[in-house]
Amino acid sequence: MTGVLVGAALVVLAVAISHRRGLGLERELAITAARATLQLAAVGALVTLVFEHVGLAAGFVAVMLTAAALTSGHRLRGIRRPSPIAAAAIALGAGTGLAPLLITGAFELTPRELIPVAGILIGGAMAATSLTGRRLLEDIGESMPAIEARLALGDPARTALHEAGRRAVATGLVPVLDQTKNVGLVTLPGTFVGLVLGGASPAEAARVQLTVLLALIGVQVVAGVVCAALVTRACVRPGERVEPPG
């Protein structure tokens, strides 16, 4: 309980800093902390029941995917149907990693292994989708004069948007690349720490963590590329016109 109180105090500090520096993030920081508290309390109450039934575990994964799509969709406001676009990118990204891990037996198809692994991969795909999509929309809005110049020279709309999409995907991959490059040097990821605290040997914890980290690279590349492609398509109108996000 002491740790939770310390964490809450740090959130209060973050809110105070945001207010002091005029960041305008006070409400979002407070809501995010409150949501995390309520959601983890609910998960803690449900997890034992879910672990005992595969059907409930599959439903839980579906809930995670839906929540991730809504969260990323909120970041993609300004285009048509942002949540379905986010859902497609996240599902394809997470599925790219989850399917081979389960098929090859790297992780067992049991609720106890399916839920945490799916949650990590869905979370990674969500992060890549949010960062890529948000950066792409901002880039399109800022680069409209250059985009319109390329259109006037005869480039197809998707060609004119290609460079913005490439930059957005690269930006979306920065967190996972930095984390993977520096694992064990700067940070000890949560999966590793959790397994060690749960009694696993450091070698086994490192194996599982490495598997997850390497899978996340593929997951986030797929999610970012799919997101960029779908956002680009959403901004293209008939007649090879580009409509800036509004």
N, C-alpha and C positions, 0 to 999 in steps of 0.2 A: 504493500500500500504506500510505503514511503516513496518508492520510485514513481508511482503514479502522481503523487502530490508534487514531486520535484518536476516531473514533466509538465504538469498543469502550470506550475510557476513559470516555467520557461515559455509556455504559450502566452501567458500574461505579459511577460517581458517582450515577446515578439510583437504583441498588439501595441504595447506602449511605444516601442521603437517605430512601428509603422505610423502611429499617430504623430509622434514627434517629428518624423522625417517627411510627413505628408505623402506617404505611399498609397493611402486609400485602401489598404488591405485589411483593416481591422475587422470588419464584418466577416469577410471570407475566412480569415484565420480563426476567428471564434467559432464560426459554423463548422469549419473543417474539424476542429478539435472536438466539438460536441458530437458531431456525426461519428467520428472514429470511436469515441467512448461508448455511445449507444450501440453501434454496430458490433463492436467487439464483445460487448456484454451479451448481446443477442446470440452471436456466434458461439460464445462460450457455453450458453445454455442449450444450444441445439446440436453442438458438434458430436456429443456422445451418441445421440439418436441417429444422426446422419451417418456416422461411421459404421453403424450396424446394418444399413440397408443400401444396396447398390442403387436402387431406384431413387431414393432420396438424395444420394450423392450426385446422380446425374442431374436431378432437378436443382441442386445447389449450384452446380457448375453453370447451368443455364441462367440462374439468378445472377451469378458473378458476371457472366457475359453481358447480360442485359444492363446491369449497373454500369459496367465499363463503357458500353456503347452510349448510354445516356450522358455519362461524364464527359467523354470525348466529344460527343455531339454538341454539348454545351460550348466547347471550345471552337467548334466549327460554325458557329452562328454566322449568318451572312450569305449562306448558300442554301439551295433547296435541299430538303430532306437530309439534314446533317447527321442525325442519329443512325439512319440506315446505312449511310456511307461509313460512319465510324464502326458500326456493327460488322459490316463486311470486311473492313480492313483488320479489325481485331480478331474476328473468327478465323479468317484465312491465315493470319500470322500465328496465332496460338495453335491452330490445327496443324500447321507445318511442323511445329516442334513436338506437340503432344502425340500425334499419331505414330511417328517412328519410335518414340521413347516407349510407348506402350506395346507396339507390335514386336519390337525386338526384345522385350522383357527387361529393359533398363529399369523400368518401374512397373510394379504389378498393378493390374486392373482391379484394385480394391479401394474402397472409400478412403482408407487411411493414407494411401499414397496418391490416389487420383486427385483428391481435393487440393492438397497443398501444391502439387506440381502444376495442376491446371491453373490454380490461383496465381502462381508466380508467372507463368507464361502469359496468361490473360493480362495481368498487370503490366508486364513488359510491353506487350502489344498495344495496350491502352496508352502508355507513356509515349511510345513512338508515334502513334496515331495523333495524339493531341499536339505534340511538338511539331511534327511534320505539317499537319493540317493548318495549325495556327500560323506557322512561319510562312507557308505558301500563300495563305490568304493575305497576310500583311505584305508580302513581297509583290503579289499581283497588284494590290492597291497602290503601292508606292511606285511600281514600274510601268504603270499604264501608258505614259508617253512613249517609252521605248517599245512596249508591246505593240502599240498602235502603229508605230513607225515600221516595225517588221511586217505587220499585216498589210500596210500600204505598199510595201515592197514585194508583196505576193506570197509571203510565208503562210502556210496553213496555221490555223489558230493553235493547234497543239504543238506545232514546232515553235511558235512564238513563245509558248509557255514552258517549253522544255527546260530551259536553263533555271527558271524559278523553281520548277519541281525538283531538279537535281540539287539545288542549294537547300531546299526544304528538307529533303530526305537526309542529306549530310548533317544538317542541324539536329534532326530528330535522333540521329544515332550517337551524338556526342556523349550522352550520359552512359550508355551501355559500353561504349568503347573505352571511356575513361575508367569506368568501374572495373572492366575486365583487365585492362592493362595494369592496373595498380592493386589488384586483389592480393591480399597477403602482405602488401607493402604499406598501403595507406589505410585500407579498410579490411575488416573481417566480415564478410557478408552474413546476413541473418541466418541463412540455411546452415552454414558452417557452425556458427555460434550455437544455434538451437540444438543441433545434433550433438555437439560436444557437451552442452549443459544437460542434455537428455541421457548421456551415458555412452554415446558412440565413441569409438576411437578417433583420434585426429585424422588418421589416414582414411578411414571410411567417410568421415565428414568431408574431407577434402575431395574425395572421389565424387560424392554426390553433388557438392557445390560446383565442382568443375563441369560436371555434366549439365547442370542447370545453366551455368554462365555461358557455356558454348552454345547451348540450345537457344538461349536468349538472343544471341547475335543473329542467328538465322530468322528467328521469330520477328525481331524488330526490323530487319531489312525487308522482309516480306510485307509486314504491316505498313511500313513507311512508303514503300513503292506502290502498294495498292491504294493507300490513302491519297498519295499525290496524283495517281492516275484518275481516281474517282472525283477528287476535288477539281482537277483540271477539266474533266468532262462536264462537271456541273457549271463551270464558268463559261463554257463555249455555247454559243447560240447559233441558230441557222444562219447561213450566209457567211460562215467563218468569222463571226464576231465574238469578241470577248467581253463578257459583262463583269465588271469589277464587283467584288463582294460588297453587299450593302447591309 
